[in-house]
Amino acid sequence: MSTEHLVIFTPSGKRGHFSAGTPILTAARQLGVDLDSVCGGRGICSKCQITPSYGEFSKHGVTVADDALSEWNKVEQRYKDKRGLIDGRRLGCQATVQGDIVIDVPPESQVHKQVVRKAATARTIIMDPATHLYFVQVEEPDMHSPTGDLERLQRALKTQWDIDGIRADAAILRKLQPILRKGKWQITVAVHQGHNDAHSRIIDVWSGLHEGGIYGLAIDLGSTTIAAHLCDLADGSVKASSGIMNPQIRFGEDLMSRVSYAMMNPGGDREMTKAVRVAINELTQEIAKEAEIDPWLIVENVFVCNPVMHHLLLGIDPVELGQAPFALTTSESLSLDARDLELTAMNSSGRIYILPCIAGHVGADAAAVALSEEPNKSEDLVLVVDVGTNAEILLGDKTRVLACSSPTGPAFEGAQISSGQRAAPGAIERIEIDAETKEPRFRVIGSDLWSNEDGFAEVTAVSGITGICGSGIIEAVAEMRMAGLLDPSGLIGSAEQTGTARCIPEGRTNAYLIHDASADGGPTITVTQGDIRAIQLAKSALYAGARLLMDEMGVETVDRIVLAGAFGAHISTKHAMVLGMIPDAPLDKVSSAGNAAGTGARIALCNKASRVEIERTVVEITKVETAIEPKFQEHFVAASAIPHATATFPELSKIVDLPAVSFNTAGSNKEGGRRRKRRG
């Protein structure tokens, strides 16, 4: 009898047991994992590249031994010799299962490429970047004034632009003399004048008048995705926006899993640091190519990130962030050279600015949201919720601002969901369920048509209908509640209870069938009882964090709510309210801010005075620690109901009558959700 081993794929989270000797490509196909291959597994196309991970993964409950995959073979070596293969990569058609293994499928190996939905939000920014271009005329050297070229350049900058105290590194000195002479002593200089630097510094030089411009990157380094906006430092315009999956996800889908990986595996922190820096370099090259600029013209980067990402980006072991009192190595802003972070895809003399962190679990991303949304300047009480794998929550007005983080987990990103996937063409992103017939209709990424509209099948023929992403699962659960398919406790009713054959038995529970393409070899997409529980856990953590801040502020309601992040831009406020993700409020007082963290990063990139402002603001924000607050658990338990066990949600009840159904006892409510009335 062959031995079976657990194979876990990231970022999809799909897992299964396979016999020793099973090719990874075969395992991926059987689990419906999005792993490309066009050569039929003959080791020719290299589309099925995968990255195995070794060590202890407490999140997955597995320890991966060094021999968990078959040994490197001749086919892989031949491919590496001819075309190159990134160190650590294997070919999924050649590597076979020999033990429990965690496998990451990199973006370039996915058939349906990830859509990172953190686009730049239109924003008016007063332009005053830290790095400017200056055109100067430098005196020629002569025998009577034997000063160096750098000194005469410094003097010219002082005389013509009133810029004093200029420094230059060795890279600039090596190119200065030929550039001065080529330009006949006319030169364009990129000078960085940091708001807290003792000296200005030369970032780059060009002979004569340089009209190609200089650029900066505003990077939102999230737990799941890395989103970047390439900005022209002359006018602040966004030349391109792009994003990739954070490759650290293979070490753990949430922050504490990554901290645990670092604790359990010596050198694990260095692995994660290398992975994210490589990804940032790849993203830099990709976004420069998209904008059709030389990446060397990228002279400045601004980063916003949560504390764990902050430490791993800097190469700092995050172990202290995994235990009380959650101490940061530093909470202050940082100004660094690009080479300090091994960011080789941009100008080597370029500068890096990392916004300050607020506290141990409230990072620079929350500071960026505060810079963008300015709750400290609000006349009314505003709740700002930036939803991701780790939610950042701000509550305040011009008198006081509170902040906390809440561990929502990756369910909102489509992970840990049975038919879940990242946002990619073919993923269900919108869904509606008819209250009477219980029939669904949906839209997928890549199409503007609903599934019951003419032409839908033709439009989606290429991408297929592949799964359900985060926005889709949130809407699905809320729609199921409104349609009477789901009771307040989160139980899915049976076909008899709900009156629809779409509620199908699954073990001792039920699931709701959204789409069945099994007859054509496609996927069966359902919402299972396990999916409901994952969403309940995520939304309860989010709601409990918000309520904890409201308790601290001494209020029962807020004046308005701002939803930030990719979630805020793609989920209807009504569905969020029905699910109970956020406190009750008039729907016209709930708005989306888009990628507020990314916007804050752009503001800091384009206006150096804003750096002074946010550094001053963060010390005035009061941090509330959810991990040690007893009431957090109390709020969490009450929030597990949909929308809530005790809160009445009067504003929501004005537009939606949620059916009073209960599926705790089989057959106890055969009429199911038929009492439901729907107003909105």
N, C-alpha and C positions, 0 to 999 in steps of 0.2 A: 504494500500500500504506500502510495506516494505521500510525502509530508506536505501539508498546506501551510503557506505563510501569508501574513497580512501585508498587503500592498496598499499604501496610502498615497494618493495623488494630490499635489497642491498646484495651483491655488483652488482647484475645484472642490477639494475636501472629500472626493469620492474614494471609497475604499472597498476592498474585497479580499477574499482568501483564494490563493492560487497554488497549484502544485509546483514543486521544485522543478525548474527547467522551463517554466512558462516564459516566453519572451515578454518584455515589458510592453511592447507594442500590442501584443495580443491581449494582455490584461487591460490595457487602456481601452481597446475597442470593446471588450466585453462589458466594461463599466460605463461606456459612453463618455469617456474622457476625450477632450478635444486635443488629440495628438495627430499631427499631420504625417502623411506618408504617400508617396506617389509611385514608388518602385515595387510595391508589394512585399516589402520587408527583405529586399536583397542587398541592402547596405550600399545602394548606389546614390540615392537622392539626398540623403542626410537630413531630410525634413523632420525625422522623428528624434531629433536630439533631445536628450533629457539630462537633468542634473540630479544625481542621487545624493542623499544626505545621510550622514552617519552620526552615531552618538545616541544620547538619551533624549527622548521627546516625551516629557511628562504630559503635555497636552493631548497627545495621541495615545498615551499609555503604552509606548513601545520603545525598545532599545535596539538600535540598528548596528549590527556588527560590521566589521570591515569587509567580511566576505559575504555580505548579504546579496551581492550580485555576482554573476559569473565573471571570470577573469577577462581582462582586456584581450581582444582577439585580433587575428590578422586582418580581418575586414576593417575594423576600426582603425588599426594602425595604418593601413593602406590609405584610407580616406584622410586621416590626419596628415600623412606625408604629402598627399597630393593637393588637398584643399585647405588643410588647417582645421583644427577642432579645439575649441576653448578648453583649457585645462579644467578637469573635473567633469566635463561633459561625456556622455556615452550615447551610443546609438540605440534607440529603444528596440529596434528589430534584432539587435545582436546581444544586448545584455539580457540575461535571464534571471529569474527569481531563484535565489538560493537561501533566503532568510527573510525575516520581516524587514521591510524597506519603505522609506519615505522618498517619493519621486516628485521633483518639481518639473513642470512643463513650462519652459520659458516662452515668452510672447511670440518669438519668431517660429516656434514649433507648433503654434496653435493655428488650426484651420480658420477659426472665427476669431479674428484679432480683437483684443480688448478695446472697448471704447471708453477712454477715461473722460468722464463727463464733468470736468472742472474747468469750463471755459472761462476766459477773462470777462469780467463784468464791466460794462461801460462806466467810467468814472472820471470826473474832472479832477486833475491833480496839479497843484502848483509846482511847476518844474524848477527844481534846484538840486540836481543830483550831486553826489560827492565827487564824481569824475566828469571833468569838462575837457574840451579840446581848445588849445590856444595856438594861434599862429604867431610866430615871432621871427624877427630878423636878428641874427647873432653876429657880433663883431668877428671879423676874421682875425686869426692870430698873427702876430708879427714879432720880430726879434726884440722889440722894445717893451712888449707886454707879454711876458712868457707864462701867462695863465693857461690852465687846461680848458678844453672844450666845455666840460661840464660847468666849470666856474663861470665861463662867459655866457652859457645858456642860463644859468641861475641869475646872473646879473640882468640879462635881457628880460626874463620873466618878471623880475622885480621892477625894472624900469617901465616896461610896456604894459604889464598887467597887475602890478602891485602884489605879486605873489612872492612870498619870502620863505626861506627855510626849506628849500626843495632838496629831497634826497633821491638817489637812484641806486638800484641794485646792480649786481654784476652783469646781468643779462642786458640791461640798458646800456651800460658802459661799453659792452662788446660791439654794439651796433651804432653807437652815437657818432663816431668819427666819419665813417663812410656815408652815413645819411646826411650829415651836415654838408659834406663836400658835394654830394650828388645834388643836393638842393641849392647849391651856391649860397650857403649860409642862411637859407630860409628853411624853417622847420615847423612842423605841427607837433605839438606835445599834448599827450593825454595826461592830465594831472589829477591825482586823487587827493582831495582835501577832506579828510575824515572829520566828523564833528567832535571827536574826542581824541584825535591824534595830535601829538606834539609837533609833528612835521608833516608837510605835504610830500608826496612822492610821485615820481614819474612812472607811469604805467607802460607807456609806449611812445615811440617817436616815428615820424614819417618825413621824408624829404619833401620840401616845398609845402604846398597847400593840400592837406588831406581832406577830401570831400566825401569819403566813403562812410563817414559816421562811426560811432562807437555804440555798443549795445550792452545791456545788462540782462541777467536772468533773475526773475522772481520765482522761487521754487518752494512749493508746498510739499514738504517731505512727510507723507502720511504713512500710517501703518500698513495700508493696503495698496495705495497708489502714490506715485510721485508725479505731480503736475507742475509744469513749468510754463512761464510766459516770457517770451523774448521781447524786450522793450527797447525802443530807440531812445537813447539818453539825451537826444536833442529836444524831442517833443513828447516823449512818454508814450507814443503810439505802440500798440502791441503788434509786432510783425508776425508772430506765430505763437500758437499755443499747442502744447503736446504733452503727452503723459505716458507712463509705463507702469506696469505692476511693480510694486516693491519686491525685489527678489528675496528679501528676508522672510517672506511669507512661508517659505519652505521650512524655516526653523520654528515657526509657530504663527498661527493666524492672529493672535492677539498679543498685546504687549507683555503680559505676565508670562506667556509661553516662551517668549524670546529671552526674558530675564532668566527664566528657569533653564532654558537651553544653555545660557552662558554659565549658570551656576553648576550645572551637571556635566558640562563638557569643557575641560580645560582648553583655552584658546577659542572657545565658541564665540566670544565677543569679537575677536579679531576676524573670524570668518564672516560674521555679519557686517562688520565695518567694511571689509573688502568688497563684499557683495553689493552694498549700497553705493559705495564710491564708484565702482565699475558701472553700475546702472546709471548714475548721474552723468558720468562721462559719455555713455552711449546716448542718453537723452539729449545732452548738449550737442553732440554731433548731429543727431536726428533733427533737432529743431533748427539748427543753423542751416542744414541742407534744405529743409522745408522753406525757410525764409530766403534762401539763396544768398547767404552771406558767408564770409570767411569766419569760422569759429574763433580765430585769433582776435577778431574785433570785439569779442565778448570780454569786457574788461572788469566786470563786477557782477557778483552774485549776492542775492539776499535770500536767506533761508528762514523758513518758519517750520516748526516741527514740535511734536510732543516731547516730554523729557527723555523718554527711552530712546526715541529716534535721535534726539539731540546728542545724547551721550555716545550712541553708536556711530553717528556721523563723525564725531570728534575723536573716535577711537578710545573712548572711556568705558570701562567695564560698568554696566548698569546695575550690578548686583545690589547696591544700596537702595535703588529705587524699588526693589522687590520686597522690602520689609520696612516696617515703621522705624524711624520717623520719615522715611522716604526722602532721604537727604540728597540734594543735587550737589555735584562737584562745584558748580557755580551756577547762579541764577542770573548773573549779569549778562548784558549783551557782549558779543565778542566780535572783534575785528581782526581778520587773519589774512594771510597770503593764500592764494589758490594752491600753491605747492604744499602748504601745511596739511591740506586735505586730499592731496594727490589728485587734484582736479586738472588733469593734463589736457583735456579737450578744449579748454579756454586759454586765454592769454596767461602765460606762466607768471607774469608779474601782476596779474589781476588781484583784486581784493574781494574778500568775503565778509559779509556782515550777517550775523545771526541775532535775531531779536532776543530780548531778555525773556526768561521764563518767569512765571508768576509764583510758582511753588512746585513742590515735589511731583505732583501729578497734573499740574496745570501749566502747560508749556508755552513756548514761543508762538505756537499756532493760536492759542487763546489770546495772547498779547496782540497778535496780528488782527484777530477778530475785533478786539477792543479798539484798535487803531482805526479799523475800517468802519465799524458801526457806532463808535463813540457813545456807549451807554452813559459814560460819565458826564456827557453834555446834554442828556435827554431831560426834557421838562416832565415827561410822564414816565411811569415805571415800565421798563422794557425788559423782556426775557429774551435773550439771544441764545439759540441752541444750534451748535455746530455738530451735526451728526456724522459719525463715522464709526470705525471699529472701537474708538474711544471717544465718547461725547464730551465736548467742552461746553459748559453752560455759564452764562453771565447773567446777572440780574442787578438792575440798578437804575439810578437816575443821577442828576447832577449833585446830589447830596452824598451818595454812597453807592459803591459797586461791590457785589459779591461774586465769587467764582468757585466752580468745582468741576471735577471731571467725573464721568460715570462710565463704568466698564460695560458698554452695551454689547460688545462682542461683534463677530463678523456677519451675523444673520442679515443685517440691513444691507450688506454688500452681496447677498445671495449665497454666502457660504453656509455650511452646515444645514442646508436645505436640500431635501431629497432630489428635487429636479432643479436645484439652484445652479446658477452659473454667474460669472462676471458679466457686466454689461458689454455685449458684443452683438453684431448683426444676427438676427434670428432669435434673440432672447425676448420673451414676453415682458413688456415694460408697463403696459396699461391693461386693465381688465374691468369689465362691468358684468354683473350677474342680474338677469331679469328677476324681479321679485316674485312674479307669478309662475313662470315656466322653470325657473332655476337654471336656465341655460346661460352659458357665458359667451361673451365676445371679447376679443382682445386685439391689441396691437403689438407688433414686435419692432425692435430696433432695426432701422433700415427701411421702414415702410410707414407711410402716413395713413394707410387704409386699415379699417377694422376687419376682423376676420370674417364677418358676415357681409362684407361689401364686395361688389363685383371687381375682379382683377386682383384680389388679395393673393390667391394661389399662384398666379403668374409672377407677381412682384416678389414673393418670398420663395420662389422655386430655387434660386441659387443659394440663399442662406439657409433655407429650411426653417423649421420651428424647433429650436434646439433645447430650450429650457426656460427658466424664469429668473430674472435678475432681481436685485434688491427692491427697486421701485415696484416691480410686478408683484412680488410676494406680499408686500405691505398692502397694496391695493386689494389683492386677492383675499387676504384675511379680513379686511374691513368690509369688503363686498359680501363675503360669506356671512358675516355678522348681520349686515343689513338685510340679507335675503333670508334669514332664518335658518341657515344651514349650520350655524355655529351658535352655541349658547353663551351666556355671559362668562361662564367658567372656562370657556375655550374648548369645549367638547364638540366634535363634529357629529351630527346626527346620522342615523342609518337611513337607508332608502325609504323604509316604512315611516320613519319619524318625519322626514323632510318632504316626502312626496316626489322624489326624483331618483332615477336610477343612476345618476351621476355620483351619488354617495355610495361608494363601494366598500365592502368589508376588507379590512387589512389586519389580519390577526384578530386581536380582541378589540380593535378600534375601527374607525372608518376613515376614508380619504375622499376628497372631492376631485373628480376627474375634469380637468380643463381641456385636454387635447390628447387624442389617441391616434398615433400614426403607426402603430405596431404592424398593421396589415401591409404597410409599404416598407417595413424595415426601419421605420422612424421611432422616435421616443414616445413614451407614454408620460404625459406631464400631469402630475397630481399635486394637491396640497394634502399632506398627511398630518396625522395627529402630532407626530414628532416635529413637523414644521411649525405647527401652531405653537407648540411649547417653546421652540427656539425664539420665535417672534415675541411671545409673551415675556420671556426672560429679558430680551433686549429692550423692549418698550417699557417694562417695569423699572429697569435700571435708569432709563432716561427720565421717566416721569418722577421717580423717587428723588433723583438729583435735583430736579427743578423744584419739587415740593420742599426739599430740605433748605434750599436757598430762600424760598418764600417764608418758611418758618423763621429762619434767621432774621429776615426783614420784617417779620410780624404782619404779614398780609395773607389774605385768602385768595385774592385775584390779582392779576396784572393788567395793565392798560393795553399792552400790545405784545405780540410775540413775533420774533424774527427767526426764520428757519434759514440756516446757513449751510454751506457745503453742497455737494452734488445731490444729496437727499432733498434739500430745500428747493432746488430748482426742478425736481422731477416728480415730486409727490404732491397731490392735491391736499390742501389744508383740511378739507372735509374728511378725507380718509385718515389723515393723521389724528384728527380729533376723535373719530369713531373708534379707532384702535386704542385711543387713550395714551398716545405717545407724549402728548403735551397737555398742560392744564386747560380747562375750559376757558374759552374766550370767544367774543364775536368773530366770525370768520373774516369779516372785513378788516379786522385788527390783526390778522395773521398774514405775514408777508414773507417773501423769499428774498434773500440777499445774495443768492448765488454763492460762488466760492469766496466768502468773506475773508478767509485766511489768506488766499492768494491775492485778493485785493489789498489787504494790509501789507503783504510783502511788496507789491508793486508801489504802494505809497512810500514805503521805506526806501525802495530802490530809487525812486524819482525825486524824493524830497528829503534831504538830510536833516532838516529841522524836525521832521516827523519822528526821527530816531530819538532826538532829545525829548520830544513830547511823550513817546511811549515808554521810554526809560523812566521818566518821572511818574507816569500814570500807573505803571505796574506796582510800584511800591505803595500806592494808595488803595489798591484792590485788596479786599479781605478774602482770604482763601478759606473755604469750608471743606474739611476732609471727610468725604463720604465713608471711608474705610473704618473710621473710629466713631462715627455718629450713630448711637443706638436707634434713633428714629428713622435712619435710612432703611433699615430692614423692615420696620413697621410700614413705612410708605411703600416699600418694594412689594410686600405681600398683598397689600390692598390694591396695588396697581396691576396685579396679575390678571384681574378680571377685565373684561372687554366691554365698555371702556374702563370701568373702575368699580370696585366693590362697594364703596361708600359715597364717593363724590357723585353728585347728581347731574353735573354737566347741563345746567339750564340753557346755556346758549346753544349747545348742540341740539337739545330737544326741540328748539324752535324750528329746526329745518329737517330733522330726522326722527322718526318714531322707531326705536329699535324694538324688535319683537321680543316678547316675554316668553322665551322658550327655555326648556331644560331637558337635557338628554342624559341625565345621570342614571336613570333607570330605563332599560330597554322597553320601549312601547308605552312609557308613561305619558308621552305627549305625541300622539300619532299625528296630530294636526301640524306639528312642527312649527315652521315659521309662517304659516298662512295668515296670521293676524297682523302681519306687518303692513304698515303704511309708509310710503316714501314721499317726502316733500321736496327733497333737493337732489 
